[in-house]
Every structure is written in C-alpha cells, then in structure tokens.
Amino acid sequence: MNRFKRNIFGVMFICTVTIFMVGCNNQIRDSKTADTQSESNLASTLTWSEIEKSLSEKGFLPVKTTEDNGIYKINDITPAIYCLNDTESILLYEFSSIAERVRNVPGSHLADALAYQYPLSDTYSHWTFSTRNFLIVYRVDNKVVNEFLLGNNLKIMKQVALDLNEGEEVLLHGKNQNWEAQAFIQYYQNWYKDEKGRIKADQMSQQVVSFKYCGIKDDKLQSIKYEYKYPSGT
C-alpha cells in the first residue's frame, strides 16, 4: 500500500480540502497479474469511424481539413486534422496497435497538456488523450481562446477518451462523527501484447479526493494530519 501524507496549517473551525491525484502506468509490475490474462482479454483496436462516431455523439461535428499536417508527424505517423470550430481542432494519430502507440508516445494520457512537445506551441495549446491504438490531440488557438468553452470541451474530450477506452467512473463516500470524505475516480485498463509478445496493461487513473472536518469547534486547532491509502498497482 502506498501512503500519501501532508500537514495542513492554519486550519479554521471547518476545513474542506480537495486533492487531485493522477497515476498512470503502461506495464503491470506484478508479472503474475499479466500472466493470468488470456488472449480473449486483450483490447481490440479502434477505427477512424468509431472515433468520429464518439465525437459526434458528444456534440462535436469534426470536419477534415487540408491543413499541412506534416509538421505534426510523430516519427512516421502523420495525423489527420479535423476542425471543430474557428478556434479548436483535433489531431488524430492512428497506430497499428497499443504497443506501437506506446513506443512512439510513451505513457497513458487523459487531458495531459505536457505529454509531448508539439510544434507551433506559441500559437496553439495542446491536450493529449490516449485511446487504445489512437492518440487524440485537442488543439486550441491561444489568441482567441474562450476559457469557458475550453473548460467545457476539455471535459467532453476527456469523457470521449474514457468511453473509447471502456473506462469507468466511481464515487466513494464516507462519514463519521468528525469527518466527511469522498473520492471521485476515473480509470481505464487495456491489456495488450508488446513487440516481444509479453502481456502488459495500458492504464490510467485520476482521482479527486475531498474531505471536510465537521467536528467540535476548537480555537486552538492549528494543523491537521491526514493519510490517504490506496492499492499501489503502479
């Protein structure tokens, strides 16, 4: 079990704290776990039509552009670029397998703004989403960005990626005499074979943990120590 500890100072009578944690791993370290996976549990590859259908179901109407996409090439993979509106677009990188995607862009990403050094970073901001054998990059024009629209569309893109990865969302809640806490978790796990035939897991989890002190008022209260335990799995 991993333990996450922190001291919070200057806490007043009622304390509410929110923690955002991200964890990702492209290989289960416990080889016994991977060895027990059968061929039938390996994730299937996605197609262009499945990506476009998922985007359309969430309200996006992607239109393929004629923009020069060569500058966005990752190794030998050139993306298709789709326009969403005047300021937003997406880049779709298709790989032959999850293993090939991991080789070209290591890691698992769910709205990660720092996953890869994309060109034209002075003009655009980029957010990266791993979706099995695809990499989806959400691109926004920095000069005319609408912050409200950006925040809303990032949430939608995140849900699209989670759905395409057949991910899950879980809300955990607990309360006792002095404390109330909840954890909202989004995660996915896809098994695949690497180039050596070994079974690995492409996985990602994001957690938002909040807790609230609702005990007796104490003027002398100066700090709170808390501990968050979770299965390592990474």
FENMOHU-V662730 format. One record per residue. N is the residue number from 1. OMEGA is omega in radians with two decimals (NA if undefined). D_LAST is the distance of its C-alpha to the last C-alpha in whole Angstrom. Layout:
# FENMOHU-V662730
n: {N,N}
omega: {OMEGA,OMEGA}
d_last: {D_LAST,D_LAST}
This chain:
# FENMOHU-V662730
n: {1,2,3,4,5,6,7,8,9,10,11,12,13,14,15,16,17,18,19,20,21,22,23,24,25,26,27,28,29,30,31,32,33,34,35,36,37,38,39,40,41,42,43,44,45,46,47,48,49,50,51,52,53,54,55,56,57,58,59,60,61,62,63,64,65,66,67,68,69,70,71,72,73,74,75,76,77,78,79,80,81,82,83,84,85,86,87,88,89,90,91,92,93,94,95,96,97,98,99,100,101,102,103,104,105,106,107,108,109,110,111,112,113,114,115,116,117,118,119,120,121,122,123,124,125,126,127,128,129,130,131,132,133,134,135,136,137,138,139,140,141,142,143,144,145,146,147,148,149,150,151,152,153,154,155,156,157,158,159,160,161,162,163,164,165,166,167,168,169,170,171,172,173,174,175,176,177,178,179,180,181,182,183,184,185,186,187,188,189,190,191,192,193,194,195,196,197,198,199,200,201,202,203,204,205,206,207,208,209,210,211,212,213,214,215,216,217,218,219,220,221,222,223,224,225,226,227,228,229,230,231,232,233,234}
omega: {3.04,3.14,-3.11,-3.05,3.08,3.03,3.09,-3.06,3.10,-3.12,3.13,-2.93,3.07,-3.03,3.04,-3.11,3.08,3.14,3.09,-3.10,3.11,3.06,3.10,3.14,-3.13,3.11,3.05,-3.09,3.11,-3.07,3.13,3.12,-3.14,-3.09,-3.12,-3.12,3.13,3.12,-3.10,-3.14,-3.14,-3.10,3.08,3.10,3.11,3.08,3.09,-3.06,3.11,3.10,-3.10,3.12,-3.13,3.10,-3.12,3.13,3.13,3.04,3.08,3.07,-3.07,3.11,-3.10,-3.09,3.07,3.13,3.09,-3.08,-3.11,-3.12,-3.14,-3.11,3.02,-2.99,-3.14,-3.09,3.11,-3.08,2.90,-3.09,3.14,3.08,3.08,3.07,-3.06,-3.04,-3.03,3.10,3.09,3.06,-3.13,3.07,3.11,3.09,-3.10,-3.10,3.04,-3.13,3.13,3.10,-3.13,3.11,-3.09,3.13,-3.07,3.07,3.05,-2.96,3.10,-3.06,3.13,-3.11,-3.05,-3.02,-3.03,-3.12,-3.12,3.10,3.12,-3.10,3.08,-3.11,-3.05,2.92,-3.06,3.03,-3.00,3.12,3.05,3.11,-3.11,-3.11,3.10,2.94,3.12,3.12,3.10,-3.02,-3.09,3.09,-3.07,-3.03,-3.04,-3.07,3.05,-3.01,3.13,-3.14,3.12,-3.13,-3.13,-3.11,3.06,3.09,3.14,3.13,3.11,3.13,3.08,-3.14,-3.14,3.14,-3.13,3.08,-3.09,-3.11,-3.10,3.03,-3.11,3.05,3.12,-3.08,3.09,-3.11,2.99,-3.04,-3.04,-3.01,2.99,-3.07,3.03,3.12,3.08,-3.02,3.00,-3.09,2.97,3.10,3.13,3.12,3.13,3.07,3.07,-3.05,3.12,3.12,3.13,3.13,3.14,-3.14,2.97,-2.99,-3.13,3.00,3.05,-3.07,3.00,-3.08,3.10,3.07,-3.04,3.06,-3.11,3.14,-3.10,3.13,-3.13,-3.10,-3.08,-3.11,-3.10,-3.10,3.11,3.04,3.12,-3.11,3.13,-3.11,3.09,3.10,-3.05,3.10,-3.11,NA}
d_last: {10,10,13,14,18,21,25,27,30,33,32,35,36,34,31,28,25,22,19,17,13,11,8,7,6,9,8,7,7,9,12,14,12,13,16,17,17,21,23,23,20,19,20,23,24,26,29,31,33,30,28,32,32,29,30,34,33,32,35,34,37,36,39,38,39,41,40,39,35,36,34,31,31,27,28,30,29,31,31,33,34,35,36,36,38,40,37,34,33,30,29,28,27,27,25,26,22,19,18,21,20,17,19,21,19,15,13,13,15,17,20,18,22,20,19,22,25,27,31,34,31,34,36,33,29,26,23,21,20,18,20,19,21,23,22,24,25,27,30,32,35,35,39,39,36,36,34,34,34,31,29,30,29,26,25,27,25,22,23,24,21,19,22,22,19,20,17,18,19,19,21,21,24,25,28,30,33,32,29,27,24,22,19,19,16,16,13,13,12,14,15,17,18,18,21,21,21,17,16,12,11,11,10,10,10,13,14,18,19,22,24,28,30,33,35,38,39,39,41,40,36,34,31,28,25,22,19,16,14,11,9,5,4,0}
